């Protein structure tokens, strides 16, 4: 019992001494901590690498792009038409078989999408082999009722 009391008192005294040693004297002033500096804007040294913070779209909106400027409207095949809140969206394919979603106003190498309804898409052909047409032609692609 005496040993337990002696150990408890020793631990208590050592703990009190440590707490008193951490406190500042009454006359001493506390050191002011320097204010945190605001973070500088990032800088990147590329050294031949791509900047990971650069906007990959180049600041342009995805909807502003043309559907495909290398494909002719005569080469497009109508696969399907989707109706959503914004209107109709057509799914067209090329002779290589790659599908693309097009909207009214999307441009191609020789024309653009004039209108989309639930059964057809109308392309307006404005040039032929790079030469502007005097009178633009409308090309209509339809979906038969069996395909709907």
PLY file of the C-alpha trace (Angstrom):
ply
format ascii 1.0
element vertex 148
property float x
property float y
property float z
element edge 147
property int vertex1
property int vertex2
end_header
0.00 0.00 0.00
2.85 2.37 0.80
4.42 1.65 -2.58
1.18 2.47 -4.41
0.78 5.76 -2.55
4.41 6.67 -3.21
4.07 5.94 -6.96
0.82 7.94 -7.22
2.34 10.96 -5.48
5.44 10.80 -7.69
3.36 10.73 -10.87
1.23 13.62 -9.57
4.25 15.78 -8.74
5.98 15.09 -12.07
2.81 15.92 -13.97
2.39 19.20 -12.07
6.00 20.18 -12.76
5.58 19.52 -16.46
2.40 21.61 -16.62
4.02 24.51 -14.79
7.08 24.39 -17.04
4.87 24.78 -20.15
3.13 27.95 -18.90
4.68 31.34 -19.72
5.91 33.56 -16.92
3.46 36.33 -15.96
5.62 39.17 -17.36
6.50 37.47 -20.65
4.47 38.31 -23.73
3.30 35.62 -26.07
4.93 35.60 -29.45
2.59 36.58 -32.23
2.28 34.01 -34.94
2.85 35.35 -38.44
-0.34 35.61 -40.48
-0.76 33.04 -43.19
0.09 34.37 -46.60
-2.54 33.96 -49.28
-1.73 31.22 -51.74
-0.10 32.45 -54.91
-1.77 31.55 -58.19
-0.51 28.26 -59.48
2.44 28.15 -61.76
3.46 25.22 -63.90
6.81 24.53 -65.45
5.95 22.24 -68.36
9.43 20.99 -69.28
7.87 19.13 -72.21
4.78 17.94 -70.31
1.12 18.88 -70.77
-0.32 21.43 -68.31
-2.82 19.47 -66.15
-4.77 22.66 -65.37
-5.34 23.69 -68.99
-8.95 23.52 -70.23
-9.05 20.65 -72.72
-12.00 22.15 -74.58
-10.11 25.39 -75.12
-12.81 27.46 -73.44
-15.45 26.52 -76.00
-18.75 24.95 -75.17
-19.35 21.42 -76.43
-22.68 22.44 -78.02
-20.91 25.07 -80.17
-18.99 22.50 -82.16
-20.14 21.38 -85.57
-21.20 17.76 -85.94
-18.42 16.82 -88.34
-16.89 19.14 -90.87
-15.35 16.31 -92.96
-18.55 14.34 -93.73
-20.93 15.14 -96.58
-24.66 15.25 -95.84
-25.26 12.80 -98.71
-23.13 10.16 -96.94
-25.20 10.23 -93.74
-27.61 7.41 -92.86
-30.46 8.05 -90.43
-30.38 5.48 -87.63
-32.96 6.90 -85.23
-34.58 9.96 -83.68
-34.83 10.72 -79.98
-37.26 13.16 -78.38
-36.32 14.92 -75.15
-37.12 18.17 -73.33
-35.01 20.26 -75.70
-36.64 18.81 -78.84
-35.53 16.16 -81.27
-32.05 14.68 -81.63
-31.15 12.50 -84.61
-28.74 9.60 -84.55
-26.95 9.43 -87.89
-24.26 7.10 -89.12
-21.62 7.29 -91.78
-20.75 4.67 -94.33
-17.95 3.61 -91.92
-20.63 2.86 -89.30
-19.74 5.47 -86.68
-22.90 6.97 -85.08
-23.20 10.63 -84.11
-25.90 12.67 -82.37
-26.93 15.74 -84.37
-29.22 18.67 -83.58
-30.82 21.39 -85.67
-28.08 23.73 -86.90
-25.15 21.27 -86.74
-22.84 21.83 -89.71
-21.18 19.39 -92.08
-18.69 19.88 -94.92
-21.34 20.74 -97.51
-24.45 21.67 -95.50
-26.25 21.65 -92.19
-29.26 20.15 -90.37
-32.32 22.20 -91.26
-35.00 20.42 -89.20
-35.76 17.23 -87.29
-39.24 15.77 -86.76
-40.27 12.49 -85.18
-40.08 10.64 -88.51
-37.55 12.55 -90.65
-34.47 14.75 -90.74
-33.91 17.45 -93.36
-30.40 18.45 -94.42
-29.77 21.61 -96.45
-26.94 21.11 -98.92
-25.23 24.46 -99.57
-22.15 23.44 -101.56
-20.91 20.67 -103.80
-17.20 19.75 -103.66
-16.39 23.09 -102.08
-18.28 25.18 -104.65
-21.30 27.04 -103.23
-24.62 26.09 -104.82
-26.70 28.86 -106.40
-29.88 27.20 -105.14
-29.46 25.10 -101.93
-30.94 21.58 -102.02
-32.85 19.87 -99.23
-32.05 16.21 -98.58
-34.68 14.30 -96.59
-33.97 11.08 -94.68
-37.01 9.28 -93.24
-37.63 6.47 -90.80
-40.31 4.03 -91.83
-43.01 3.09 -89.26
-41.51 -0.43 -89.00
-38.16 1.03 -87.85
-39.66 3.22 -85.11
0 1
1 2
2 3
3 4
4 5
5 6
6 7
7 8
8 9
9 10
10 11
11 12
12 13
13 14
14 15
15 16
16 17
17 18
18 19
19 20
20 21
21 22
22 23
23 24
24 25
25 26
26 27
27 28
28 29
29 30
30 31
31 32
32 33
33 34
34 35
35 36
36 37
37 38
38 39
39 40
40 41
41 42
42 43
43 44
44 45
45 46
46 47
47 48
48 49
49 50
50 51
51 52
52 53
53 54
54 55
55 56
56 57
57 58
58 59
59 60
60 61
61 62
62 63
63 64
64 65
65 66
66 67
67 68
68 69
69 70
70 71
71 72
72 73
73 74
74 75
75 76
76 77
77 78
78 79
79 80
80 81
81 82
82 83
83 84
84 85
85 86
86 87
87 88
88 89
89 90
90 91
91 92
92 93
93 94
94 95
95 96
96 97
97 98
98 99
99 100
100 101
101 102
102 103
103 104
104 105
105 106
106 107
107 108
108 109
109 110
110 111
111 112
112 113
113 114
114 115
115 116
116 117
117 118
118 119
119 120
120 121
121 122
122 123
123 124
124 125
125 126
126 127
127 128
128 129
129 130
130 131
131 132
132 133
133 134
134 135
135 136
136 137
137 138
138 139
139 140
140 141
141 142
142 143
143 144
144 145
145 146
146 147
